[in-house]
Amino acid sequence: MFIDWDGAGPGSRLWDLGYSAHGFVPFLPDGDPAVDAPRLRALVDGYGLDAAGRRELPAQIAAHTRGMFDLLRRGHQTGEQPWARLYAEGHAAHWGPAAEYIERHHDEWVAALS
Protein backbone atom coordinates (compact mmCIF):
# COMPACT_ATOMS: atom_id res chain seq x y z
CA MET A 1 0.00 0.00 0.00
CA PHE A 2 1.37 3.42 -0.89
CA ILE A 3 -0.37 6.57 0.23
CA ASP A 4 1.90 9.57 0.61
CA TRP A 5 5.14 10.55 -1.12
CA ASP A 6 6.17 12.73 1.84
CA GLY A 7 6.55 9.69 4.05
CA ALA A 8 7.91 7.34 1.40
CA GLY A 9 10.51 4.94 2.66
CA PRO A 10 10.97 1.51 4.11
CA GLY A 11 8.47 0.66 6.79
CA SER A 12 6.33 -2.11 8.14
CA ARG A 13 2.97 -3.18 6.84
CA LEU A 14 1.55 -2.44 10.29
CA TRP A 15 2.86 1.14 10.13
CA ASP A 16 1.22 1.59 6.73
CA LEU A 17 -2.03 0.07 7.97
CA GLY A 18 -1.97 2.50 10.91
CA TYR A 19 -1.61 5.40 8.50
CA SER A 20 -4.43 4.02 6.39
CA ALA A 21 -6.63 3.68 9.45
CA HIS A 22 -6.01 7.30 10.38
CA GLY A 23 -7.21 8.46 6.99
CA PHE A 24 -9.93 5.94 6.21
CA VAL A 25 -11.73 5.56 9.55
CA PRO A 26 -11.14 8.64 9.74
CA PHE A 27 -9.75 9.55 13.15
CA LEU A 28 -10.77 13.16 13.70
CA PRO A 29 -10.15 15.25 16.82
CA ASP A 30 -13.88 15.43 17.56
CA GLY A 31 -14.50 11.78 16.68
CA ASP A 32 -16.79 9.37 18.45
CA PRO A 33 -15.33 5.99 19.45
CA ALA A 34 -18.79 4.42 19.11
CA VAL A 35 -18.63 5.29 15.40
CA ASP A 36 -14.89 4.98 14.82
CA ALA A 37 -14.28 1.63 16.54
CA PRO A 38 -16.57 -0.35 14.18
CA ARG A 39 -15.00 1.39 11.20
CA LEU A 40 -11.54 0.45 12.44
CA ARG A 41 -12.71 -3.12 12.94
CA ALA A 42 -14.12 -3.26 9.40
CA LEU A 43 -10.86 -1.97 7.91
CA VAL A 44 -8.76 -4.45 9.88
CA ASP A 45 -11.12 -7.35 9.16
CA GLY A 46 -10.96 -6.53 5.46
CA TYR A 47 -7.19 -6.41 5.60
CA GLY A 48 -7.05 -9.76 7.39
CA LEU A 49 -4.73 -8.66 10.18
CA ASP A 50 -3.69 -11.42 12.58
CA ALA A 51 -4.27 -11.34 16.36
CA ALA A 52 -0.79 -10.05 17.19
CA GLY A 53 -1.13 -7.22 14.70
CA ARG A 54 -4.54 -6.32 16.08
CA ARG A 55 -3.03 -5.91 19.54
CA GLU A 56 -0.23 -3.71 18.19
CA LEU A 57 -2.15 -1.60 15.69
CA PRO A 58 -3.72 0.97 18.06
CA ALA A 59 -0.27 1.95 19.33
CA GLN A 60 0.98 2.19 15.74
CA ILE A 61 -1.90 4.47 14.79
CA ALA A 62 -1.14 6.69 17.77
CA ALA A 63 2.60 6.71 17.07
CA HIS A 64 2.12 7.61 13.42
CA THR A 65 -0.36 10.37 14.18
CA ARG A 66 1.78 11.81 16.99
CA GLY A 67 4.84 11.52 14.73
CA MET A 68 3.17 13.56 12.02
CA PHE A 69 2.31 16.29 14.51
CA ASP A 70 5.89 16.30 15.81
CA LEU A 71 7.25 16.51 12.26
CA LEU A 72 5.07 19.51 11.50
CA ARG A 73 6.03 21.22 14.75
CA ARG A 74 9.76 20.64 14.12
CA GLY A 75 9.37 21.97 10.59
CA HIS A 76 7.74 25.08 11.98
CA GLN A 77 10.57 25.54 14.47
CA THR A 78 13.38 24.93 11.97
CA GLY A 79 11.83 26.25 8.76
CA GLU A 80 12.26 22.88 7.02
CA GLN A 81 9.95 22.57 4.03
CA PRO A 82 7.35 21.45 3.28
CA TRP A 83 6.61 20.95 6.98
CA ALA A 84 6.94 24.62 7.94
CA ARG A 85 4.47 25.61 5.23
CA LEU A 86 2.05 22.83 6.16
CA TYR A 87 2.23 23.89 9.80
CA ALA A 88 1.52 27.50 8.79
CA GLU A 89 -1.46 26.31 6.74
CA GLY A 90 -2.95 24.76 9.87
CA HIS A 91 -2.25 21.05 9.41
CA ALA A 92 -0.87 20.68 12.92
CA ALA A 93 -4.23 21.84 14.25
CA HIS A 94 -5.58 18.51 13.01
CA TRP A 95 -2.70 16.15 13.78
CA GLY A 96 -2.10 17.15 17.41
CA PRO A 97 -5.71 16.86 18.57
CA ALA A 98 -6.19 13.73 16.44
CA ALA A 99 -3.23 12.12 18.21
CA GLU A 100 -4.72 13.04 21.58
CA TYR A 101 -8.07 11.52 20.59
CA ILE A 102 -6.45 8.29 19.41
CA GLU A 103 -4.27 8.04 22.53
CA ARG A 104 -7.16 8.81 24.88
CA HIS A 105 -9.27 5.97 23.44
CA HIS A 106 -6.50 3.37 23.06
CA ASP A 107 -8.31 0.74 25.14
CA GLU A 108 -11.46 1.12 23.04
CA TRP A 109 -9.51 0.49 19.83
CA VAL A 110 -7.90 -2.60 21.36
CA ALA A 111 -11.31 -3.89 22.48
CA ALA A 112 -12.80 -3.28 19.03
CA LEU A 113 -10.04 -5.33 17.42
CA SER A 114 -10.20 -8.23 19.90
Phi, psi and omega per residue, in radians:
M1 nan 2.352 3.121
F2 -2.323 2.197 -3.018
I3 -2.090 -0.723 -2.888
D4 -2.467 2.108 3.132
W5 -1.100 -0.562 -3.095
D6 -1.048 -0.577 -3.114
G7 -1.825 0.308 -3.067
A8 -1.121 2.337 3.100
G9 2.821 3.003 3.135
P10 -1.063 2.450 3.115
G11 -2.922 3.042 -3.116
S12 -1.534 2.776 3.063
R13 -1.104 -0.615 3.137
L14 -1.142 -0.689 3.094
W15 -1.080 -0.779 3.120
D16 -1.140 -0.681 3.108
L17 -1.143 -0.654 3.072
G18 -1.075 -0.720 3.104
Y19 -1.156 -0.719 3.095
S20 -1.065 -0.770 -3.136
A21 -1.048 -0.729 3.132
H22 -0.994 -0.760 -3.077
G23 -1.438 -0.582 -3.010
F24 -1.637 -0.378 -3.140
V25 -1.112 -0.752 -0.412
P26 -1.449 2.715 3.054
F27 -1.578 1.882 -3.134
L28 -1.943 2.658 -3.102
P29 -0.960 -0.572 -3.130
D30 -1.798 0.486 -3.099
G31 -1.163 2.989 3.131
D32 -2.188 2.007 -3.134
P33 -0.985 -0.517 3.125
A34 -1.139 -0.458 3.087
V35 -1.618 -0.753 -3.018
D36 -1.304 -0.598 -3.111
A37 -1.086 -0.804 3.088
P38 -1.127 -0.570 3.091
R39 -1.165 -0.742 3.089
L40 -1.069 -0.775 3.133
R41 -1.049 -0.756 -3.137
A42 -1.102 -0.739 3.113
L43 -1.079 -0.822 -3.088
V44 -1.207 -0.681 3.073
D45 -1.079 -0.771 3.130
G46 -1.108 -0.599 3.112
Y47 -1.274 -0.523 -3.122
G48 1.447 0.582 -3.104
L49 -1.191 2.399 -3.131
D50 -1.312 3.015 -3.053
A51 -1.062 -0.729 3.137
A52 -1.106 -0.750 3.115
G53 -1.121 -0.644 3.113
R54 -1.107 -0.631 3.109
R55 -1.228 -0.578 -3.078
E56 -1.508 -0.458 -2.987
L57 -1.015 -0.786 -3.126
P58 -0.982 -0.675 3.100
A59 -1.183 -0.609 3.099
Q60 -1.162 -0.716 3.107
I61 -1.068 -0.810 3.138
A62 -1.100 -0.771 -3.118
A63 -1.114 -0.730 -3.140
H64 -1.147 -0.776 -3.110
T65 -1.158 -0.778 3.091
R66 -1.106 -0.699 3.127
G67 -1.082 -0.670 3.112
M68 -1.153 -0.725 3.084
F69 -1.074 -0.795 -3.137
D70 -1.084 -0.682 3.108
L71 -1.092 -0.777 3.112
L72 -1.114 -0.743 -3.138
R73 -1.125 -0.764 3.095
R74 -1.093 -0.720 3.099
G75 -1.047 -0.700 3.088
H76 -1.095 -0.742 -3.104
Q77 -1.237 -0.604 -3.051
T78 -1.764 -0.277 -3.080
G79 1.478 0.094 -3.127
E80 -1.168 2.283 -3.133
Q81 -1.689 2.626 0.095
P82 -1.521 0.067 -2.994
W83 -1.138 -0.663 3.123
A84 -1.105 -0.748 3.122
R85 -1.138 -0.764 -3.137
L86 -1.115 -0.667 3.066
Y87 -1.067 -0.832 -3.123
A88 -1.081 -0.528 3.123
E89 -1.378 -0.096 3.050
G90 1.776 0.121 -3.097
H91 -1.104 -0.580 3.135
A92 -1.141 -0.450 3.117
A93 -1.134 -0.358 3.018
H94 -1.558 -0.902 -2.954
W95 -1.134 -0.690 3.136
G96 -1.115 -0.980 3.105
P97 -1.103 -0.578 3.084
A98 -1.117 -0.722 3.098
A99 -1.080 -0.743 3.121
E100 -1.085 -0.734 3.111
Y101 -1.072 -0.825 -3.127
I102 -1.104 -0.793 -3.139
E103 -1.116 -0.723 -3.096
R104 -1.111 -0.530 -3.067
H105 -1.895 0.395 -3.101
H106 -0.859 -0.849 -3.076
D107 -1.112 -0.550 3.109
E108 -1.223 -0.631 3.096
W109 -1.177 -0.736 3.115
V110 -1.054 -0.801 -3.138
A111 -1.082 -0.698 -3.128
A112 -1.137 -0.492 -3.094
L113 -1.665 -0.020 -3.118
S114 -1.433 nan nan
